Amino acid sequence: MERVASRLSAADIYRITGIQFQPFNTLYQLAAMAEQELEWTAQARHLLMIPDYLHYALSGVLSNEYTEATTTQMLGLNGRWHEGLFQAAGIPEIWMQPPVDAGTEVGQMQLGSAAVKVIAPASHDTASAVAGTPLEGPGEAFLSSGTWSLLGIESEVPIVSELAMRWNFTNEGGYGRRYRVLKNIMGLWLLQRLSQEFEVVIDDALLNRAAGAKSWRSIVNPNDARFMNPVSMSGAIREYCRKTQQPEPDTLPAYVRCVLESLALSYAVVTEQIEALSGRQLTMIHIVGGGSRNRLLNQLCADSCQLSISSGPVEASALGNLCAQMITLGEIGSLDEARKLIRQSFVPETFQPLTTVPREVTDRFRQYLECSSTLYKS
């Protein structure tokens, strides 16, 4: 990332793309390839993202789908590939096709004697998840809850202010060329790693035990780099608590409670940032994906954000993919109609705030956010 930014400033990259800075963005992968795999660079003529390759394998047609293309950090907010970004990556020419919209029939495949249409959905999984989220109004946010938590709003225009860049918000493409203005938060990855480490299933019984554990005893910044891939997740949490002079969790329910409360506090900070950036007053968060089944986390989210929570559907990405194809085939009239069908087909569970987070806890958490990088370096 640093080498690319030395060729084209971070401020310019964000102004051009509106995309958050993550070390795994395609821009930086290509820059590494250009330095380390000169033979690949010399031979390459086309670059397809994985969904694009699947469409090519089915239809024989080279294409790049818009929502996936935006996440590369190489597509301008004008919807066109930016030559300067390829040059900053050390790539001499643009290897991608002009992006096609989600819902485009890219080609056909032969299935026996029948010619079958190959339709590109919103091929980025979160783009399809948001399309499959039953949003109704501008005051409603989405939270795609899984290994990652992706919290944001759907917007007709990107938000690329200096403050949005400082908070590392991203403006990824959505169905209908809408923008998904969102923040990446480390999600249930921490819980998944604890599950592996303790060799237990995170089920309702364990979550009920966690609900009975002491509240707000130990909290962490889930986005701290030490939690990305530690040898021991429980050890990383204990280390964090020692450095912040907090009690260390001493039981599995206490670890679970620590993780879920920390995620809920992160959601509260991000919802405040969304309101500040967009000028919208949020009234509801729709939680979709596998994490929407975690009722304890949903309630903690309602309490921390002081907002109504609607959970479900679980398989929002599959539903959004299906709806995009059905719109193209003329079976559904529009995305709004598709979301209405989803609301009619999947009854959500709702959560209302039952309590408030102590001010001392929120102040302590914000302090951890500000000094987390320093803690990690120390």
Rosetta blueprint (number, residue, H / E / L):
1 M L
2 E H
3 R H
4 V H
5 A H
6 S H
7 R H
8 L L
9 S L
10 A H
11 A H
12 D H
13 I H
14 Y H
15 R H
16 I H
17 T H
18 G L
19 I L
20 Q L
21 F L
22 Q L
23 P L
24 F L
25 N L
26 T H
27 L H
28 Y H
29 Q H
30 L H
31 A H
32 A H
33 M H
34 A H
35 E H
36 Q H
37 E L
38 L H
39 E H
40 W H
41 T H
42 A H
43 Q H
44 A L
45 R L
46 H L
47 L L
48 L L
49 M L
50 I H
51 P H
52 D H
53 Y H
54 L H
55 H H
56 Y H
57 A H
58 L H
59 S H
60 G L
61 V L
62 L L
63 S L
64 N L
65 E E
66 Y H
67 T H
68 E H
69 A H
70 T H
71 T L
72 T L
73 Q L
74 M L
75 L E
76 G L
77 L L
78 N L
79 G L
80 R L
81 W E
82 H L
83 E H
84 G H
85 L H
86 F H
87 Q H
88 A H
89 A L
90 G L
91 I L
92 P L
93 E L
94 I L
95 W L
96 M L
97 Q L
98 P L
99 P L
100 V E
101 D L
102 A L
103 G L
104 T E
105 E E
106 V E
107 G E
108 Q E
109 M E
110 Q E
111 L E
112 G L
113 S L
114 A E
115 A E
116 V E
117 K E
118 V E
119 I E
120 A E
121 P L
122 A L
123 S L
124 H L
125 D H
126 T H
127 A H
128 S H
129 A H
130 V H
131 A H
132 G L
133 T L
134 P L
135 L L
136 E L
137 G L
138 P L
139 G L
140 E E
141 A E
142 F E
143 L E
144 S E
145 S E
146 G L
147 T L
148 W E
149 S E
150 L E
151 L E
152 G E
153 I E
154 E E
155 S E
156 E L
157 V L
158 P L
159 I L
160 V L
161 S L
162 E H
163 L H
164 A H
165 M H
166 R H
167 W L
168 N L
169 F L
170 T E
171 N E
172 E E
173 G E
174 G L
175 Y H
176 G H
177 R H
178 R L
179 Y E
180 R E
181 V E
182 L E
183 K E
184 N E
185 I E
186 M E
187 G L
188 L L
189 W H
190 L H
191 L H
192 Q H
193 R H
194 L H
195 S H
196 Q H
197 E H
198 F H
199 E L
200 V L
201 V L
202 I L
203 D L
204 D H
205 A H
206 L H
207 L H
208 N H
209 R H
210 A H
211 A H
212 G L
213 A L
214 K L
215 S L
216 W L
217 R L
218 S L
219 I L
220 V L
221 N L
222 P L
223 N L
224 D L
225 A H
226 R H
227 F H
228 M L
229 N L
230 P L
231 V L
232 S L
233 M H
234 S H
235 G H
236 A H
237 I H
238 R H
239 E H
240 Y H
241 C H
242 R H
243 K H
244 T L
245 Q L
246 Q L
247 P L
248 E L
249 P L
250 D L
251 T L
252 L H
253 P H
254 A H
255 Y H
256 V H
257 R H
258 C H
259 V H
260 L H
261 E H
262 S H
263 L H
264 A H
265 L H
266 S H
267 Y H
268 A H
269 V H
270 V H
271 T H
272 E H
273 Q H
274 I H
275 E H
276 A H
277 L H
278 S H
279 G L
280 R L
281 Q L
282 L L
283 T L
284 M E
285 I E
286 H E
287 I E
288 V E
289 G L
290 G H
291 G H
292 S H
293 R H
294 N L
295 R H
296 L H
297 L H
298 N H
299 Q H
300 L H
301 C H
302 A H
303 D H
304 S H
305 C H
306 Q L
307 L L
308 S E
309 I E
310 S E
311 S E
312 G L
313 P L
314 V L
315 E L
316 A H
317 S H
318 A H
319 L H
320 G H
321 N H
322 L H
323 C H
324 A H
325 Q H
326 M H
327 I H
328 T H
329 L L
330 G L
331 E L
332 I L
333 G L
334 S L
335 L H
336 D H
337 E H
338 A H
339 R H
340 K H
341 L H
342 I H
343 R H
344 Q H
345 S H
346 F L
347 V L
348 P L
349 E E
350 T E
351 F E
352 Q L
353 P L
354 L L
355 T L
356 T L
357 V L
358 P L
359 R H
360 E H
361 V H
362 T H
363 D H
364 R H
365 F H
366 R H
367 Q H
368 Y H
369 L H
370 E H
371 C H
372 S H
373 S H
374 T H
375 L H
376 Y H
377 K H
378 S L
